[in-house]
Amino acid sequence: MGGTQEKETIISARVFVGNLSDYTTQGDLQALFAEVGEVVEVFLPSDRATGRPRGFAFIEFGDDAQAAAAIEKFEGHELEGRKIRVTEAEDRRAGGPGGFSGGGGGGGGGGGFRPPAAKNRPKPKGSRRNLRGRKRSL
Protein backbone atom coordinates (compact mmCIF):
# COMPACT_ATOMS: atom_id res chain seq x y z
CA MET A 1 0.00 0.00 0.00
CA GLY A 2 2.91 2.33 0.61
CA GLY A 3 3.98 1.95 -3.05
CA THR A 4 1.05 4.02 -4.31
CA GLN A 5 2.10 7.03 -2.25
CA GLU A 6 5.59 6.89 -3.73
CA LYS A 7 4.21 6.96 -7.27
CA GLU A 8 2.11 10.05 -6.57
CA THR A 9 5.05 12.11 -5.30
CA ILE A 10 7.43 11.22 -8.13
CA ILE A 11 7.51 13.63 -11.07
CA SER A 12 6.52 11.96 -14.32
CA ALA A 13 9.11 11.43 -17.03
CA ARG A 14 6.52 12.80 -19.46
CA VAL A 15 6.01 16.49 -20.26
CA PHE A 16 3.25 18.40 -22.02
CA VAL A 17 4.30 20.95 -24.64
CA GLY A 18 1.65 23.47 -25.67
CA ASN A 19 1.22 26.45 -28.01
CA LEU A 20 2.99 24.74 -30.90
CA SER A 21 2.90 26.04 -34.46
CA ASP A 22 1.12 24.05 -37.18
CA TYR A 23 4.51 23.64 -38.84
CA THR A 24 6.27 22.03 -35.86
CA THR A 25 7.20 18.40 -36.54
CA GLN A 26 8.11 15.45 -34.35
CA GLY A 27 11.68 15.79 -35.59
CA ASP A 28 11.83 19.43 -34.48
CA LEU A 29 10.67 18.51 -30.99
CA GLN A 30 12.98 15.47 -30.83
CA ALA A 31 16.00 17.64 -31.72
CA LEU A 32 15.09 20.45 -29.31
CA PHE A 33 14.35 18.30 -26.26
CA ALA A 34 17.34 15.99 -26.88
CA GLU A 35 19.43 18.89 -25.56
CA VAL A 36 18.31 17.99 -22.03
CA GLY A 37 18.37 14.21 -22.16
CA GLU A 38 17.27 11.00 -23.82
CA VAL A 39 13.92 11.44 -25.60
CA VAL A 40 12.08 8.10 -25.54
CA GLU A 41 8.93 9.17 -27.41
CA VAL A 42 7.40 12.24 -29.05
CA PHE A 43 3.62 12.13 -29.45
CA LEU A 44 2.25 14.93 -31.66
CA PRO A 45 -1.52 14.34 -32.07
CA SER A 46 -3.31 15.51 -35.19
CA ASP A 47 -6.91 16.47 -35.83
CA ARG A 48 -8.93 13.54 -37.22
CA ALA A 49 -10.92 15.66 -39.64
CA THR A 50 -8.17 17.85 -41.11
CA GLY A 51 -5.00 15.87 -40.37
CA ARG A 52 -3.32 19.04 -39.10
CA PRO A 53 -1.42 19.06 -35.77
CA ARG A 54 -3.55 20.05 -32.77
CA GLY A 55 -0.96 22.46 -31.34
CA PHE A 56 0.40 20.37 -28.48
CA ALA A 57 2.63 17.35 -27.88
CA PHE A 58 3.73 14.91 -25.20
CA ILE A 59 7.40 14.08 -24.79
CA GLU A 60 8.64 11.15 -22.73
CA PHE A 61 12.16 11.17 -21.31
CA GLY A 62 14.40 8.39 -20.01
CA ASP A 63 14.00 9.54 -16.41
CA ASP A 64 12.22 12.07 -14.22
CA ALA A 65 15.25 14.34 -13.73
CA GLN A 66 15.50 14.92 -17.48
CA ALA A 67 11.80 15.83 -17.64
CA ALA A 68 12.22 18.31 -14.79
CA ALA A 69 15.25 19.82 -16.56
CA ALA A 70 13.21 20.17 -19.77
CA ILE A 71 10.44 22.01 -17.93
CA GLU A 72 13.01 24.32 -16.33
CA LYS A 73 14.88 25.04 -19.58
CA PHE A 74 12.11 25.23 -22.19
CA GLU A 75 9.14 26.84 -20.40
CA GLY A 76 8.56 30.05 -22.38
CA HIS A 77 11.16 29.09 -25.02
CA GLU A 78 10.45 30.51 -28.48
CA LEU A 79 9.96 27.89 -31.20
CA GLU A 80 8.95 28.94 -34.72
CA GLY A 81 7.76 32.34 -33.53
CA ARG A 82 5.71 31.07 -30.57
CA LYS A 83 6.49 30.88 -26.87
CA ILE A 84 5.91 27.23 -25.99
CA ARG A 85 4.45 26.04 -22.71
CA VAL A 86 6.19 23.10 -21.05
CA THR A 87 4.64 21.49 -17.97
CA GLU A 88 4.41 18.11 -16.31
CA ALA A 89 1.98 15.87 -18.20
CA GLU A 90 -1.15 14.81 -16.32
CA ASP A 91 -2.84 11.46 -16.85
CA ARG A 92 -6.41 12.38 -17.78
CA ARG A 93 -7.63 8.86 -18.47
CA ALA A 94 -10.17 7.69 -15.91
CA GLY A 95 -8.52 5.37 -13.41
CA GLY A 96 -5.13 5.48 -15.06
CA PRO A 97 -3.88 2.98 -17.61
CA GLY A 98 -6.05 -0.02 -18.31
CA GLY A 99 -9.25 0.75 -16.47
CA PHE A 100 -11.83 2.99 -15.01
CA SER A 101 -12.11 4.30 -11.50
CA GLY A 102 -15.32 4.24 -9.50
CA GLY A 103 -18.12 6.22 -11.06
CA GLY A 104 -18.78 9.79 -10.17
CA GLY A 105 -22.53 9.50 -10.62
CA GLY A 106 -24.65 10.90 -13.36
CA GLY A 107 -25.98 13.96 -11.62
CA GLY A 108 -29.54 15.16 -11.67
CA GLY A 109 -31.62 16.08 -14.64
CA GLY A 110 -32.25 19.76 -14.78
CA GLY A 111 -33.95 22.15 -17.07
CA GLY A 112 -31.45 21.91 -19.90
CA PHE A 113 -29.33 24.65 -21.35
CA ARG A 114 -30.67 28.19 -21.29
CA PRO A 115 -28.43 30.64 -23.15
CA PRO A 116 -27.98 34.14 -21.77
CA ALA A 117 -30.30 36.79 -23.16
CA ALA A 118 -28.96 38.01 -26.48
CA LYS A 119 -29.19 41.67 -27.42
CA ASN A 120 -30.05 41.01 -31.05
CA ARG A 121 -32.68 38.35 -30.42
CA PRO A 122 -36.05 39.33 -31.97
CA LYS A 123 -38.87 39.77 -29.50
CA PRO A 124 -41.92 37.55 -29.90
CA LYS A 125 -44.64 39.29 -31.86
CA GLY A 126 -47.59 38.04 -29.87
CA SER A 127 -51.05 38.78 -31.15
CA ARG A 128 -51.51 41.88 -33.29
CA ARG A 129 -54.59 42.91 -31.36
CA ASN A 130 -52.60 43.13 -28.12
CA LEU A 131 -49.90 45.24 -29.75
CA ARG A 132 -52.44 47.68 -31.19
CA GLY A 133 -54.20 47.89 -27.84
CA ARG A 134 -50.95 48.72 -26.06
CA LYS A 135 -50.13 51.44 -28.59
CA ARG A 136 -53.52 53.09 -28.14
CA SER A 137 -53.16 53.15 -24.36
CA LEU A 138 -49.89 55.08 -24.58
OpenMM code with the backbone's topology and positions (N, CA, C; nanometers):
from openmm import Vec3, app, unit

residues = "MET GLY GLY THR GLN GLU LYS GLU THR ILE ILE SER ALA ARG VAL PHE VAL GLY ASN LEU SER ASP TYR THR THR GLN GLY ASP LEU GLN ALA LEU PHE ALA GLU VAL GLY GLU VAL VAL GLU VAL PHE LEU PRO SER ASP ARG ALA THR GLY ARG PRO ARG GLY PHE ALA PHE ILE GLU PHE GLY ASP ASP ALA GLN ALA ALA ALA ALA ILE GLU LYS PHE GLU GLY HIS GLU LEU GLU GLY ARG LYS ILE ARG VAL THR GLU ALA GLU ASP ARG ARG ALA GLY GLY PRO GLY GLY PHE SER GLY GLY GLY GLY GLY GLY GLY GLY GLY GLY GLY PHE ARG PRO PRO ALA ALA LYS ASN ARG PRO LYS PRO LYS GLY SER ARG ARG ASN LEU ARG GLY ARG LYS ARG SER LEU".split()
positions = [
    Vec3(0.0812, -0.1193, 0.0000),
    Vec3(0.0000, 0.0000, 0.0000),
    Vec3(0.0856, 0.1258, 0.0000),
    Vec3(0.2043, 0.1176, 0.0577),
    Vec3(0.2911, 0.2331, 0.0611),
    Vec3(0.3454, 0.2687, -0.0764),
    Vec3(0.3454, 0.1711, -0.1705),
    Vec3(0.3976, 0.1951, -0.3048),
    Vec3(0.3165, 0.2972, -0.3822),
    Vec3(0.1865, 0.3064, -0.3561),
    Vec3(0.1047, 0.4017, -0.4306),
    Vec3(0.1382, 0.5449, -0.3922),
    Vec3(0.1742, 0.5675, -0.2653),
    Vec3(0.2102, 0.7028, -0.2251),
    Vec3(0.3388, 0.7468, -0.2920),
    Vec3(0.4333, 0.6543, -0.3087),
    Vec3(0.5593, 0.6885, -0.3728),
    Vec3(0.5364, 0.7305, -0.5171),
    Vec3(0.4476, 0.6628, -0.5880),
    Vec3(0.4205, 0.6956, -0.7272),
    Vec3(0.3599, 0.8347, -0.7416),
    Vec3(0.2770, 0.8758, -0.6476),
    Vec3(0.2111, 1.0049, -0.6565),
    Vec3(0.3087, 1.1209, -0.6380),
    Vec3(0.4132, 1.1015, -0.5584),
    Vec3(0.5048, 1.2107, -0.5300),
    Vec3(0.6159, 1.2222, -0.6340),
    Vec3(0.6375, 1.1193, -0.7128),
    Vec3(0.7432, 1.1220, -0.8131),
    Vec3(0.6961, 1.2004, -0.9348),
    Vec3(0.7827, 1.2873, -0.9861),
    Vec3(0.7512, 1.3632, -1.1073),
    Vec3(0.7555, 1.2673, -1.2255),
    Vec3(0.6597, 1.2813, -1.3147),
    Vec3(0.6517, 1.1959, -1.4316),
    Vec3(0.7662, 1.2260, -1.5276),
    Vec3(0.8068, 1.1243, -1.6029),
    Vec3(0.9111, 1.1433, -1.7034),
    Vec3(0.8500, 1.1944, -1.8331),
    Vec3(0.7249, 1.2342, -1.8284),
    Vec3(0.6520, 1.2799, -1.9456),
    Vec3(0.6149, 1.4269, -1.9280),
    Vec3(0.6360, 1.5077, -2.0329),
    Vec3(0.6011, 1.6494, -2.0259),
    Vec3(0.5007, 1.6843, -2.1348),
    Vec3(0.4215, 1.7859, -2.1070),
    Vec3(0.3249, 1.8405, -2.2015),
    Vec3(0.3873, 1.9649, -2.2629),
    Vec3(0.3786, 1.9766, -2.3957),
    Vec3(0.4302, 2.0945, -2.4643),
    Vec3(0.3143, 2.1571, -2.5399),
    Vec3(0.2794, 2.2807, -2.5064),
    Vec3(0.1652, 2.3472, -2.5673),
    Vec3(0.2052, 2.4702, -2.6459),
    Vec3(0.1072, 2.5261, -2.7184),
    Vec3(0.1220, 2.6453, -2.8013),
    Vec3(0.2210, 2.6235, -2.9160),
    Vec3(0.2109, 2.5057, -2.9788),
    Vec3(0.2989, 2.4743, -3.0904),
    Vec3(0.2418, 2.5268, -3.2211),
    Vec3(0.3284, 2.5607, -3.3126),
    Vec3(0.2899, 2.6043, -3.4456),
    Vec3(0.2392, 2.4844, -3.5262),
    Vec3(0.1601, 2.5112, -3.6289),
    Vec3(0.1124, 2.4052, -3.7176),
    Vec3(0.2272, 2.3411, -3.7942),
    Vec3(0.3386, 2.4108, -3.8046),
    Vec3(0.4513, 2.3639, -3.8835),
    Vec3(0.5542, 2.2862, -3.8020),
    Vec3(0.5343, 2.2760, -3.6718),
    Vec3(0.6267, 2.2026, -3.5860),
    Vec3(0.6111, 2.0525, -3.6106),
    Vec3(0.7229, 1.9833, -3.6283),
    Vec3(0.7197, 1.8398, -3.6543),
    Vec3(0.7739, 1.7619, -3.5349),
    Vec3(0.7556, 1.6301, -3.5395),
    Vec3(0.8113, 1.5451, -3.4347),
    Vec3(0.9634, 1.5555, -3.4325),
    Vec3(1.0222, 1.5657, -3.5501),
    Vec3(1.1683, 1.5787, -3.5591),
    Vec3(1.2194, 1.7058, -3.4932),
    Vec3(1.1450, 1.8168, -3.5121),
    Vec3(1.1831, 1.9434, -3.4483),
    Vec3(1.1845, 1.9289, -3.2959),
    Vec3(1.0784, 1.8676, -3.2439),
    Vec3(1.0672, 1.8512, -3.0989),
    Vec3(1.1725, 1.7543, -3.0465),
    Vec3(1.1959, 1.6454, -3.1206),
    Vec3(1.2980, 1.5475, -3.0827),
    Vec3(1.4339, 1.6158, -3.0710),
    Vec3(1.4694, 1.6962, -3.1709),
    Vec3(1.6000, 1.7639, -3.1716),
    Vec3(1.6111, 1.8655, -3.0578),
    Vec3(1.5051, 1.9419, -3.0346),
    Vec3(1.5089, 2.0450, -2.9308),
    Vec3(1.5221, 1.9829, -2.7920),
    Vec3(1.4371, 1.8861, -2.7616),
    Vec3(1.4354, 1.8303, -2.6260),
    Vec3(1.5491, 1.7311, -2.6014),
    Vec3(1.6172, 1.6864, -2.7060),
    Vec3(1.7337, 1.5988, -2.6884),
    Vec3(1.8491, 1.6745, -2.6227),
    Vec3(1.8408, 1.8087, -2.6220),
    Vec3(1.9433, 1.8893, -2.5556),
    Vec3(1.9486, 1.8629, -2.4058),
    Vec3(1.8360, 1.8200, -2.3474),
    Vec3(1.8310, 1.7994, -2.2026),
    Vec3(1.8523, 1.6546, -2.1634),
    Vec3(1.8230, 1.5612, -2.2519),
    Vec3(1.8374, 1.4207, -2.2164),
    Vec3(1.7819, 1.3295, -2.3244),
    Vec3(1.7733, 1.2028, -2.2884),
    Vec3(1.7273, 1.1000, -2.3818),
    Vec3(1.5763, 1.1098, -2.4021),
    Vec3(1.5344, 1.1376, -2.5269),
    Vec3(1.3921, 1.1444, -2.5597),
    Vec3(1.3483, 1.0043, -2.6024),
    Vec3(1.2556, 0.9450, -2.5253),
    Vec3(1.2083, 0.8102, -2.5537),
    Vec3(1.0991, 0.8132, -2.6602),
    Vec3(1.0060, 0.9105, -2.6478),
    Vec3(0.8933, 0.9165, -2.7410),
    Vec3(0.8452, 1.0602, -2.7557),
    Vec3(0.8045, 1.0957, -2.8779),
    Vec3(0.7404, 1.2244, -2.9049),
    Vec3(0.6044, 1.1929, -2.9644),
    Vec3(0.4974, 1.2364, -2.8960),
    Vec3(0.3618, 1.2135, -2.9450),
    Vec3(0.3022, 1.3484, -2.9820),
    Vec3(0.2783, 1.3677, -3.1123),
    Vec3(0.2246, 1.4928, -3.1660),
    Vec3(0.0895, 1.4608, -3.2295),
    Vec3(-0.0209, 1.4730, -3.1534),
    Vec3(-0.1517, 1.4337, -3.2070),
    Vec3(-0.1994, 1.5268, -3.3180),
    Vec3(-0.2762, 1.4702, -3.4109),
    Vec3(-0.3308, 1.5505, -3.5195),
    Vec3(-0.4826, 1.5403, -3.5187),
    Vec3(-0.5459, 1.6404, -3.5758),
    Vec3(-0.6914, 1.6469, -3.5835),
    Vec3(-0.7405, 1.5376, -3.6785),
    Vec3(-0.8424, 1.4633, -3.6386),
    Vec3(-0.8928, 1.3542, -3.7220),
    Vec3(-0.9537, 1.4040, -3.8514),
    Vec3(-1.0223, 1.5149, -3.8460),
    Vec3(-1.0923, 1.5659, -3.9640),
    Vec3(-0.9970, 1.6286, -4.0653),
    Vec3(-0.9037, 1.7100, -4.0184),
    Vec3(-0.8173, 1.7850, -4.1111),
    Vec3(-0.6791, 1.7238, -4.1280),
    Vec3(-0.6344, 1.6444, -4.0307),
    Vec3(-0.4998, 1.5874, -4.0373),
    Vec3(-0.3913, 1.6829, -3.9923),
    Vec3(-0.4298, 1.8051, -3.9553),
    Vec3(-0.3319, 1.9043, -3.9100),
    Vec3(-0.2993, 1.8819, -3.7620),
    Vec3(-0.1785, 1.9198, -3.7190),
    Vec3(-0.1424, 1.9064, -3.5771),
    Vec3(-0.2376, 1.9883, -3.4892),
    Vec3(-0.2597, 1.9401, -3.3675),
    Vec3(-0.3545, 2.0052, -3.2773),
    Vec3(-0.2904, 2.1141, -3.1912),
    Vec3(-0.1605, 2.1357, -3.2043),
    Vec3(-0.0961, 2.2465, -3.1339),
    Vec3(-0.0335, 2.2097, -3.0009),
    Vec3(-0.0263, 2.0793, -2.9705),
    Vec3(0.0405, 2.0372, -2.8484),
    Vec3(0.1056, 1.9020, -2.8705),
    Vec3(0.1926, 1.8627, -2.7772),
    Vec3(0.2626, 1.7350, -2.7882),
    Vec3(0.2943, 1.6824, -2.6487),
    Vec3(0.3253, 1.5539, -2.6425),
    Vec3(0.3728, 1.4913, -2.5197),
    Vec3(0.5096, 1.4323, -2.5493),
    Vec3(0.6043, 1.4575, -2.4603),
    Vec3(0.7401, 1.4080, -2.4788),
    Vec3(0.7778, 1.3260, -2.3566),
    Vec3(0.8246, 1.2033, -2.3820),
    Vec3(0.8640, 1.1146, -2.2729),
    Vec3(1.0159, 1.1045, -2.2702),
    Vec3(1.0713, 1.1220, -2.1500),
    Vec3(1.2163, 1.1169, -2.1315),
    Vec3(1.2563, 0.9853, -2.0650),
    Vec3(1.3871, 0.9601, -2.0629),
    Vec3(1.4402, 0.8393, -2.0014),
    Vec3(1.4188, 0.8362, -1.8512),
    Vec3(1.4267, 0.9507, -1.7851),
    Vec3(1.3997, 0.9539, -1.6409),
    Vec3(1.3380, 1.0873, -1.5991),
    Vec3(1.2959, 1.0918, -1.4744),
    Vec3(1.2224, 1.2067, -1.4215),
    Vec3(1.3077, 1.3335, -1.4135),
    Vec3(1.4362, 1.3172, -1.3857),
    Vec3(1.5247, 1.4335, -1.3726),
    Vec3(1.5369, 1.5064, -1.5067),
    Vec3(1.5405, 1.4307, -1.6156),
    Vec3(1.5499, 1.4924, -1.7477),
    Vec3(1.4216, 1.5690, -1.7796),
    Vec3(1.3074, 1.5143, -1.7411),
    Vec3(1.1800, 1.5826, -1.7639),
    Vec3(1.1745, 1.7131, -1.6852),
    Vec3(1.2197, 1.7090, -1.5618),
    Vec3(1.2225, 1.8306, -1.4789),
    Vec3(1.3166, 1.9347, -1.5395),
    Vec3(1.4300, 1.8897, -1.5933),
    Vec3(1.5252, 1.9821, -1.6564),
    Vec3(1.4643, 2.0442, -1.7823),
    Vec3(1.3864, 1.9658, -1.8558),
    Vec3(1.3214, 2.0169, -1.9774),
    Vec3(1.2190, 2.1242, -1.9429),
    Vec3(1.1430, 2.1021, -1.8363),
    Vec3(1.0443, 2.2015, -1.7926),
    Vec3(1.1158, 2.3304, -1.7544),
    Vec3(1.2229, 2.3155, -1.6795),
    Vec3(1.3008, 2.4316, -1.6334),
    Vec3(1.3599, 2.5101, -1.7515),
    Vec3(1.4162, 2.4383, -1.8488),
    Vec3(1.4883, 2.5038, -1.9578),
    Vec3(1.3958, 2.5595, -2.0662),
    Vec3(1.2887, 2.4877, -2.1010),
    Vec3(1.2112, 2.5234, -2.2191),
    Vec3(1.0771, 2.5921, -2.1927),
    Vec3(1.0378, 2.6096, -2.0683),
    Vec3(0.9135, 2.6836, -2.0399),
    Vec3(0.9312, 2.8267, -2.0879),
    Vec3(0.8467, 2.8703, -2.1827),
    Vec3(0.8556, 3.0048, -2.2378),
    Vec3(0.9553, 3.0185, -2.3526),
    Vec3(1.0193, 2.9089, -2.3913),
    Vec3(1.1164, 2.9094, -2.5020),
    Vec3(1.0443, 2.9409, -2.6332),
    Vec3(1.1081, 3.0173, -2.7204),
    Vec3(1.0454, 3.0511, -2.8479),
    Vec3(1.0812, 2.9467, -2.9528),
    Vec3(0.9782, 2.8900, -3.0159),
    Vec3(0.9956, 2.7889, -3.1196),
    Vec3(0.9060, 2.8252, -3.2369),
    Vec3(0.9659, 2.8545, -3.3507),
    Vec3(0.8945, 2.8935, -3.4715),
    Vec3(0.8004, 3.0125, -3.4479),
    Vec3(0.8510, 3.1112, -3.3750),
    Vec3(0.7760, 3.2343, -3.3532),
    Vec3(0.6730, 3.2280, -3.2419),
    Vec3(0.6681, 3.1184, -3.1667),
    Vec3(0.5715, 3.1074, -3.0568),
    Vec3(0.6431, 3.0696, -2.9280),
    Vec3(0.5944, 3.1252, -2.8174),
    Vec3(0.6494, 3.0875, -2.6871),
    Vec3(0.5778, 2.9604, -2.6430),
    Vec3(0.6526, 2.8507, -2.6346),
    Vec3(0.5905, 2.7229, -2.5991),
    Vec3(0.5722, 2.7116, -2.4484),
    Vec3(0.4753, 2.6300, -2.4120),
    Vec3(0.4447, 2.6043, -2.2714),
    Vec3(0.4873, 2.4621, -2.2406),
    Vec3(0.5703, 2.4430, -2.1411),
    Vec3(0.6188, 2.3098, -2.1051),
    Vec3(0.5862, 2.2848, -1.9583),
    Vec3(0.5030, 2.1839, -1.9334),
    Vec3(0.4638, 2.1489, -1.7971),
    Vec3(0.4653, 1.9982, -1.7803),
    Vec3(0.4507, 1.9546, -1.6569),
    Vec3(0.4414, 1.8108, -1.6307),
    Vec3(0.3112, 1.7584, -1.6899),
    Vec3(0.3174, 1.6457, -1.7592),
    Vec3(0.1977, 1.5871, -1.8202),
    Vec3(0.1114, 1.5236, -1.7125),
    Vec3(-0.0196, 1.5408, -1.7254),
    Vec3(-0.1148, 1.4808, -1.6322),
    Vec3(-0.1848, 1.3656, -1.7018),
    Vec3(-0.2111, 1.2591, -1.6285),
    Vec3(-0.2835, 1.1463, -1.6851),
    Vec3(-0.4319, 1.1749, -1.6705),
    Vec3(-0.4996, 1.2015, -1.7825),
    Vec3(-0.6408, 1.2377, -1.7776),
    Vec3(-0.7335, 1.1204, -1.8021),
    Vec3(-0.6777, 1.0039, -1.8278),
    Vec3(-0.7629, 0.8863, -1.8469),
    Vec3(-0.8233, 0.8483, -1.7138),
    Vec3(-0.9486, 0.8053, -1.7153),
    Vec3(-1.0170, 0.7686, -1.5907),
    Vec3(-0.9529, 0.6438, -1.5322),
    Vec3(-0.9074, 0.6527, -1.4094),
    Vec3(-0.8524, 0.5370, -1.3407),
    Vec3(-0.7118, 0.4996, -1.3834),
    Vec3(-0.6482, 0.5780, -1.4636),
    Vec3(-0.5127, 0.5479, -1.5057),
    Vec3(-0.5122, 0.4458, -1.6179),
    Vec3(-0.3964, 0.3906, -1.6493),
    Vec3(-0.3880, 0.2984, -1.7613),
    Vec3(-0.4646, 0.1689, -1.7361),
    Vec3(-0.5415, 0.1293, -1.8343),
    Vec3(-0.6051, -0.0016, -1.8307),
    Vec3(-0.7341, -0.0127, -1.7547),
    Vec3(-0.7989, 0.0944, -1.7181),
    Vec3(-0.9249, 0.0750, -1.6473),
    Vec3(-0.9923, 0.2041, -1.6100),
    Vec3(-1.1037, 0.1847, -1.5432),
    Vec3(-1.1827, 0.2988, -1.5009),
    Vec3(-1.1883, 0.3020, -1.3496),
    Vec3(-1.1958, 0.4192, -1.2950),
    Vec3(-1.2110, 0.4302, -1.1505),
    Vec3(-1.3597, 0.4262, -1.1173),
    Vec3(-1.3920, 0.4276, -0.9918),
    Vec3(-1.5321, 0.4242, -0.9502),
    Vec3(-1.6074, 0.5415, -1.0094),
    Vec3(-1.7323, 0.5207, -1.0383),
    Vec3(-1.8119, 0.6224, -1.1064),
    Vec3(-1.8365, 0.7444, -1.0215),
    Vec3(-1.8522, 0.8545, -1.0859),
    Vec3(-1.8776, 0.9794, -1.0168),
    Vec3(-2.0254, 1.0111, -1.0125),
    Vec3(-2.1082, 0.9258, -1.0631),
    Vec3(-2.2527, 0.9504, -1.0620),
    Vec3(-2.2930, 1.0344, -1.1817),
    Vec3(-2.4168, 1.0228, -1.2164),
    Vec3(-2.4648, 1.0901, -1.3360),
    Vec3(-2.5142, 1.2301, -1.3094),
    Vec3(-2.5442, 1.2638, -1.1884),
    Vec3(-2.5977, 1.3961, -1.1615),
    Vec3(-2.7459, 1.4007, -1.1920),
    Vec3(-2.8093, 1.5037, -1.1475),
    Vec3(-2.9538, 1.5157, -1.1672),
    Vec3(-2.9880, 1.5646, -1.3055),
    Vec3(-3.1140, 1.5630, -1.3344),
    Vec3(-3.1623, 1.6084, -1.4642),
    Vec3(-3.1395, 1.7564, -1.4801),
    Vec3(-3.2416, 1.8326, -1.4647),
    Vec3(-3.2246, 1.9757, -1.4779),
    Vec3(-3.3067, 2.0268, -1.5935),
    Vec3(-3.3094, 2.1537, -1.6073),
    Vec3(-3.3947, 2.2151, -1.7071),
    Vec3(-3.3308, 2.2271, -1.8437),
    Vec3(-3.2102, 2.1793, -1.8603),
    Vec3(-3.1455, 2.1909, -1.9896),
    Vec3(-3.0674, 2.3209, -1.9991),
    Vec3(-3.0163, 2.3477, -2.1145),
    Vec3(-2.9326, 2.4650, -2.1347),
    Vec3(-3.0187, 2.5856, -2.1684),
    Vec3(-2.9969, 2.6950, -2.0992),
    Vec3(-3.0669, 2.8191, -2.1293),
    Vec3(-2.9615, 2.9242, -2.1571),
    Vec3(-2.9463, 2.9657, -2.2831),
    Vec3(-2.8428, 3.0641, -2.3149),
    Vec3(-2.8754, 3.1998, -2.2541),
    Vec3(-2.7729, 3.2796, -2.2300),
    Vec3(-2.7981, 3.4135, -2.1769),
    Vec3(-2.8761, 3.4972, -2.2786),
    Vec3(-2.9481, 3.5955, -2.2284),
    Vec3(-3.0298, 3.6788, -2.3164),
    Vec3(-2.9405, 3.7503, -2.4169),
    Vec3(-2.9749, 3.7369, -2.5417),
    Vec3(-2.8962, 3.8010, -2.6479),
    Vec3(-2.9561, 3.9371, -2.6802),
    Vec3(-2.8708, 4.0325, -2.7130),
    Vec3(-2.9187, 4.1671, -2.7425),
    Vec3(-2.9916, 4.1729, -2.8761),
    Vec3(-2.9484, 4.0936, -2.9713),
    Vec3(-3.0055, 4.1012, -3.1046),
    Vec3(-3.1182, 4.0002, -3.1285),
    Vec3(-3.1626, 3.9337, -3.0245),
    Vec3(-3.2675, 3.8349, -3.0417),
    Vec3(-3.4007, 3.9065, -3.0665),
    Vec3(-3.4749, 3.8678, -3.1708),
    Vec3(-3.6045, 3.9333, -3.1966),
    Vec3(-3.7044, 3.9007, -3.0866),
    Vec3(-3.7861, 3.9971, -3.0525),
    Vec3(-3.8874, 3.9771, -2.9502),
    Vec3(-4.0058, 3.9040, -3.0121),
    Vec3(-4.0747, 3.8227, -2.9350),
    Vec3(-4.1921, 3.7547, -2.9898),
    Vec3(-4.2998, 3.8578, -3.0254),
    Vec3(-4.3654, 3.8324, -3.1374),
    Vec3(-4.4635, 3.9294, -3.1862),
    Vec3(-4.5923, 3.9263, -3.1070),
    Vec3(-4.6329, 3.8123, -3.0595),
    Vec3(-4.7593, 3.8044, -2.9868),
    Vec3(-4.8760, 3.8297, -3.0814),
    Vec3(-4.9897, 3.8542, -3.0282),
    Vec3(-5.1049, 3.8784, -3.1150),
    Vec3(-5.1082, 4.0251, -3.1554),
    Vec3(-5.1462, 4.0508, -3.2772),
    Vec3(-5.1515, 4.1876, -3.3292),
    Vec3(-5.2496, 4.2742, -3.2508),
    Vec3(-5.3589, 4.2151, -3.2098),
    Vec3(-5.4594, 4.2911, -3.1359),
    Vec3(-5.3992, 4.3472, -3.0074),
    Vec3(-5.3207, 4.2653, -2.9360),
    Vec3(-5.2604, 4.3130, -2.8118),
    Vec3(-5.1617, 4.4262, -2.8367),
    Vec3(-5.0851, 4.4178, -2.9442),
    Vec3(-4.9897, 4.5237, -2.9746),
    Vec3(-5.0623, 4.6542, -3.0050),
    Vec3(-5.1684, 4.6468, -3.0861),
    Vec3(-5.2436, 4.7679, -3.1185),
    Vec3(-5.3058, 4.8283, -2.9925),
    Vec3(-5.3591, 4.7404, -2.9073),
    Vec3(-5.4195, 4.7888, -2.7835),
    Vec3(-5.3194, 4.8607, -2.6955),
    Vec3(-5.1985, 4.8092, -2.6879),
    Vec3(-5.0952, 4.8723, -2.6059),
    Vec3(-5.0564, 5.0076, -2.6642),
    Vec3(-5.0500, 5.0172, -2.7963),
    Vec3(-5.0133, 5.1437, -2.8594),
    Vec3(-5.1187, 5.2501, -2.8317),
    Vec3(-5.2431, 5.2110, -2.8366),
    Vec3(-5.3516, 5.3092, -2.8136),
    Vec3(-5.3488, 5.3600, -2.6709),
    Vec3(-5.3126, 5.2730, -2.5754),
    Vec3(-5.3164, 5.3148, -2.4362),
    Vec3(-5.2021, 5.4102, -2.4016),
    Vec3(-5.1006, 5.4166, -2.4847),
    Vec3(-4.9889, 5.5079, -2.4577),
    Vec3(-5.0263, 5.6424, -2.4988),
] * unit.nanometer
topology = app.Topology()
chain = topology.addChain("A")
for resn in residues:
    res = topology.addResidue(resn, chain)
    for name in ("N", "CA", "C"):
        topology.addAtom(name, app.Element.getBySymbol(name[0]), res)
